[in-house]
Amino acid sequence: MKLCLNCGGKFDDEKTHCPDDGLKLVSLEGGSLVGTVIDERYKIESIIGRGALGVVYKAKQELVGRPVAVKILHSYLISDPDTVKRFQQEARGVSRLKHPHIITVFDYGLLPNGLPYIAMDYLEGVTLAKVLHERKLLSVKELMPIIKQVCDALEEAHHCGVVHRDVTPDNIVLIEQSGQKNFVKVVDFGIAKLLRVNDETLSSLTKAGSAGGSPIYMSPERITNKEIDHRSDIYSLGIVIFEALVGRPPFASTEAARLMLEQVNEIPPRLKDIRPDFLFPQELEDVIAKALAKSPEDRQSSMGQLRDELMAATNKMLVGFGKIDLTAELEAAAAPKEPESVSGEQMSDLFRNHIESKGKKFAEHMQVRDEIAAEQEKHRERQRDHSFKVKTDVSAFSRLVAYVQILLPYFMCLILLTVLVYFVRTEPMFSSFFNEGTKVSQSEVDRLISAGKLHQAKELLENAQKSGILTDADSETLNRVYLRLAKHYIKYKDHRQAKTVLEKVSPKSTVYKQAQVLLKRLK
């Protein structure tokens, strides 16, 4: 098994370079440790997974028989002392984090061959990335309880001086704990930056250019190698929220360099721009846009503030999460009251008041009756006036009907002529007679492509192609859009759609050979 350190893709041993970005692959095979015992405490049972930094094994803590996860640094990184230090800092920093939504680190040390390891909780659950891969997106009611737990975990980490720096759906694990489903565990602080330990500032071990992590979730300051703090995690979590609600991240270019440029320079779209068929609260749109601000100063100041703003923005949609117990109030309202004793003098006053009240009500009733009678008389007068007006207008109405009957055939002919002219002007076979030299707006096409709206750009160019007004340059742009759409479909394993758009690439295009290569791979 080999790994691309740029895109994170895993490939067979036969490949030497990444087919997506052309970078040289590194081997992940450093000899399996399955069956061995580490420090006479942890017996390795199987491999759970591999990442850019290390391999994660399932092991058993022999003294207590508890299953644990053991993460061991890749052997190809052992020559880099800074990487080893960073790995050990991860263990030391995370071991100080005590929070129910942060993975627990039990132990760390070095193997006999010098490779460092850490032992942590063994989680039986599913990542948010897998959930999104299967379901594409989540509703606000499903997502917000998960994000609230992530905010709580990262708020605690930031309070302890740890910036995660790799907040992605892969590092949000959902487990079942104490009967609660979707209980969050934030994992993999493998590239976390310790800002302070025991109130002492540590020197950064992250070199310029060794940013690590996925470019889709990187903050602009990470990409440009500027100093980062906890607000970088706020940006990354904003990307996660955006992707979970609409089914794709705000920037989803397949080219790493273009993706990083968009992260740094492009204003992210709104939720409604990607899914206009969904109705998102304006308050939620504003909170996410604030979290995705290019400048850290324009984002929320803390994870706690982001959590509170999200909960306030979705409060109406989350009715039912909190329950109000009204039992005591209902019982008090339903309890019968004992009648109070009344003296003779009070009884007389009550009787007199009752008679006076009845008299007032009778007078009010008579007044209302007189008002109703007056209104009825007015209504009869209006009816008489209306009947007289109808009689006087009959002759005028008859003349109007006669004029309509005369003019109706002319109106029908005019409508038919208008429809015929529209049909002739819009029909491709007649379009050449009416073509006024209208060209495709190249700026509009470029704007759609830059915004990642490839389908809209394709439709615009194809309509121009059907109308016979597509220039050679526009035709080349259309072929390139076909190729990018095919890569997008291949990424999400929609091979049928990918094959359809690849077959549309013109043999005269400069990207025709690339299209044929992808077609062969699909076959």
TIZA-641567 format. One record per residue (C-alpha): residue in three letters; x, y, z. Coordinates in steps of 0.25 Angstrom, whole numbers, plus 5000, padded with zeros to 4 digits. Layout:
AlaXYZ ...
//
This chain:
Met500050005000 Lys500550144996 Leu500150285000 Cys500050414993 Leu500450525004 Asn499750634996 Cys498350574993 Gly498350465004 Gly498050364993 Lys498450214995 Phe498950124984 Asp499449994980 Asp500949964982 Glu501049954966 Lys500850104965 Thr502050204967 His501350334965 Cys499950394969 Pro499050384956 Asp498350514961 Asp499450614964 Gly500750534959 Leu501450544972 Lys502350424976 Leu501650324985 Val502250274999 Ser502150135004 Leu501250105016 Glu501849965018 Gly502849965030 Gly502549825034 Ser501249775040 Leu501249775056 Val500049685057 Gly500349585068 Thr501449655075 Val501349715089 Ile501749865091 Asp502449895104 Glu501949755110 Arg500549825111 Tyr499849835098 Lys499649715089 Ile499449765074 Glu498249695068 Ser497949755055 Ile498049885046 Ile496949985047 Gly497450085037 Arg498650175031 Gly498850325030 Ala499850415026 Leu500650415039 Gly500450265044 Val499750135045 Val498650105055 Tyr498549965061 Lys497449905069 Ala498149845082 Lys497749785095 Gln498349835108 Glu498749705114 Leu498749745129 Val497249775129 Gly496749715116 Arg496249845110 Pro496249875095 Val497049995091 Ala497550065079 Val499050085077 Lys499550185067 Ile501050165062 Leu501850265053 His502150225039 Ser503550175038 Tyr503850265026 Leu503750385035 Ile504650335046 Ser505850415039 Asp505150545042 Pro505350575057 Asp504350695056 Thr503250595052 Val503650505064 Lys503550625073 Arg502250665067 Phe501650525069 Gln502150525084 Gln501550665086 Glu500250615081 Ala500250505091 Arg500650595103 Gly499650705099 Val498450615097 Ser498750535109 Arg498450665117 Leu497050685110 Lys495950625119 His494650635112 Pro493550535109 His493550575094 Ile495050565092 Ile495750435090 Thr496550385103 Val498050355102 Phe498550255112 Asp499950235109 Tyr501150275100 Gly502550235097 Leu503550175087 Leu503750045081 Pro505049975081 Asn505350015066 Gly505050165071 Leu503650185065 Pro502750255075 Tyr501350205079 Ile500150255086 Ala499050165093 Met497650225093 Asp496150185093 Tyr495750085083 Leu494450145077 Glu493350055071 Gly492650155062 Val492550225049 Thr493150355044 Leu492350475040 Ala493050455026 Lys492450315024 Val491150365028 Leu491150485018 His491750385007 Glu490550295009 Arg489450405011 Lys490050525004 Leu489550625014 Leu488850635028 Ser487650725032 Val487850835042 Lys487150755053 Glu488150645051 Leu489350725049 Met489350825060 Pro489350735072 Ile490650675066 Ile491250805063 Lys490950855077 Gln491750735083 Val492950765074 Cys492850915078 Asp492950875093 Ala494150775090 Leu494950885083 Glu494550995093 Glu495250905103 Ala496450875095 His496551025091 His496451055106 Cys497650965109 Gly498451025098 Val498250925087 Val497850955073 His497350835065 Arg497750885051 Asp497050765044 Val495550785047 Thr494950695036 Pro493750595036 Asp494850485036 Asn495250525050 Ile493850535056 Val493450395060 Leu491950365064 Ile491850255075 Glu490750205084 Gln490950225098 Ser490050205110 Gly488850185101 Gln489150315094 Lys489350305079 Asn490250395071 Phe491150425083 Val492350505077 Lys493750475079 Val494750575073 Val496050495069 Asp497350505062 Phe498150625068 Gly499250575060 Ile499650715054 Ala499150795066 Lys499950915070 Leu500150925085 Leu500151075088 Arg500451055103 Val500750955113 Asn500750995128 Asp500651135124 Glu501951125116 Thr501951155101 Leu502551045092 Ser503251065080 Ser502551025067 Leu502950905061 Thr502150925048 Lys503150965037 Ala502651065026 Gly502050985015 Ser501750855023 Ala500350895026 Gly499750755026 Gly498250725026 Ser497250735014 Pro497250865006 Ile495750855005 Tyr495650895020 Met496850975022 Ser496751125026 Pro497351235018 Glu498451265028 Arg498851115028 Ile499051115013 Thr499851245013 Asn500651195025 Lys500251305034 Glu500251295049 Ile498951225053 Asp498151205066 His496751145070 Arg496051225059 Ser496651135049 Asp495851025055 Ile494551105054 Tyr494751125039 Ser494950975037 Leu493750945045 Gly492951045037 Ile493350965024 Val492850835031 Ile491550895034 Phe491350955020 Glu491650815014 Ala490750745023 Leu489550835020 Val489650845005 Gly490450715001 Arg491750784996 Pro492850875002 Pro492751024997 Phe494051004989 Ala494150864983 Ser495150884971 Thr495850754968 Glu497150824966 Ala497950844979 Ala498550974974 Arg497251034969 Leu496550994982 Met497551064991 Leu497451194983 Glu495951184984 Gln496151164999 Val496951295000 Asn496351384990 Glu494851344987 Ile493651384995 Pro492951254999 Pro491551234993 Arg490351235002 Leu489551105005 Lys488351154997 Asp489351174985 Ile489651024985 Arg488250974989 Pro487251074985 Asp486150964987 Phe486450965002 Leu485951075012 Phe487051115021 Pro486851225032 Gln487551355029 Glu488151355043 Leu488851215040 Glu489351265026 Asp489951385034 Val490651305045 Ile491251205034 Ala491751325026 Lys492351385038 Ala493151255041 Leu493651255027 Ala494151395027 Lys495551405021 Ser496151485032 Pro496151425046 Glu495751555052 Asp494451545045 Arg494051405050 Gln493451365063 Ser494351395075 Ser494251255081 Met493651115079 Gly492651155090 Gln492151275082 Leu492051195069 Arg491251085077 Asp490251195083 Glu490051265070 Leu489751135063 Met488751095074 Ala488051235074 Ala487951225058 Thr487351095058 Asn486551105071 Lys485151105063 Met485550975055 Leu486050905068 Val484750915076 Gly484650785082 Phe486050765087 Gly485750825100 Lys484550785108 Ile483750875118 Asp483050795129 Leu481750865132 Thr481150755141 Ala481150845154 Glu480550965147 Leu479450875141 Glu479150805154 Ala479050945161 Ala478050995150 Ala477150865151 Ala477050865166 Pro475650905171 Lys475551025181 Glu474751025193 Pro473551125193 Glu473751245202 Ser472651285212 Val471751415209 Ser471051495219 Gly469551545218 Glu469951685215 Gln470951635204 Met469851555198 Ser468951675197 Asp470051755190 Leu470351635180 Phe468851625177 Arg468751775174 Asn469951775166 His469351655158 Ile468051725155 Glu468851855151 Ser469751765142 Lys468551705135 Gly467951835133 Lys469151885126 Lys469251765117 Phe467751785113 Ala468051925109 Glu469251885101 His468451775094 Met467351875090 Gln468451975085 Val469051865076 Arg467651815071 Asp467351965067 Glu468751975060 Ile468451835052 Ala467151885048 Ala467752015042 Glu468851935035 Gln467751845029 Glu466951975024 Lys468252025017 His468451895011 Arg467051895005 Glu467352034999 Arg468651984993 Gln467951864986 Arg466951964980 Asp467952054975 His468751934969 Ser467551884962 Phe467252014955 Lys468752024951 Val468751884945 Lys467451924936 Thr468152044931 Asp469451974928 Val468851864920 Ser468851934907 Ala470251974909 Phe470651834912 Ser469951774900 Arg470751874891 Leu472051834898 Val471751684895 Ala471551714880 Tyr472851784879 Val473551674886 Gln472951574876 Ile473451654864 Leu474851674869 Leu475051534875 Pro475551464862 Tyr476551574860 Phe477151554874 Met477251404871 Cys477951434858 Leu478951524865 Ile479251424876 Leu479451314866 Leu480451404858 Thr481251434870 Val481351294874 Leu481851254860 Val482851364860 Tyr483451324873 Phe483451174868 Val484251214856 Arg485251304863 Thr485551204874 Glu485551074865 Pro487051044862 Met486751014847 Phe486251164845 Ser487251224855 Ser488251264844 Phe487251354838 Phe487051434851 Asn488351424857 Glu488851564861 Gly490251524864 Thr489951494879 Lys491151424885 Val491351354898 Ser491751444910 Gln493151394913 Ser493151464926 Glu491851394930 Val492451254927 Asp493651284934 Arg492851334947 Leu492051204947 Ile493351114945 Ser494051194956 Ala492851174965 Gly492851024963 Lys491551034956 Leu491950944944 His490550894941 Gln490051034938 Ala491251064930 Lys491050944922 Glu489650974919 Leu489951114915 Leu490951064905 Glu490150954900 Asn488951044897 Ala489951134890 Gln490451014882 Lys488950974878 Ser488751114873 Gly489951114864 Ile490651234871 Leu491751164878 Thr493151204874 Asp494351114874 Ala494851174887 Asp493551144894 Ser493551004888 Glu494850984894 Thr494351034908 Leu493150944907 Asn494050824904 Arg494850864917 Val493550874925 Tyr493250734920 Leu494550674925 Arg494450744939 Leu493050694941 Ala493550554937 Lys494550564948 His493550614958 Tyr492650494955 Ile493750394956 Lys494150454969 Tyr492750424974 Lys492750284967 Asp491650324957 His492350254945 Arg491050254936 Gln490950404936 Ala492450424935 Lys492450334922 Thr491350414916 Val492050544917 Leu493350494913 Glu492750434900 Lys492350584897 Val493750634896 Ser494050674882 Pro495250594875 Lys495750734871 Ser495950784885 Thr497250794892 Val496650704904 Tyr496150594895 Lys497350504899 Gln497150524914 Ala495650494911 Gln495950364904 Val496950324915 Leu495850344926 Leu494850264917 Lys495850144916 Arg495950144931 Leu494450144933 Lys494350024923 
//
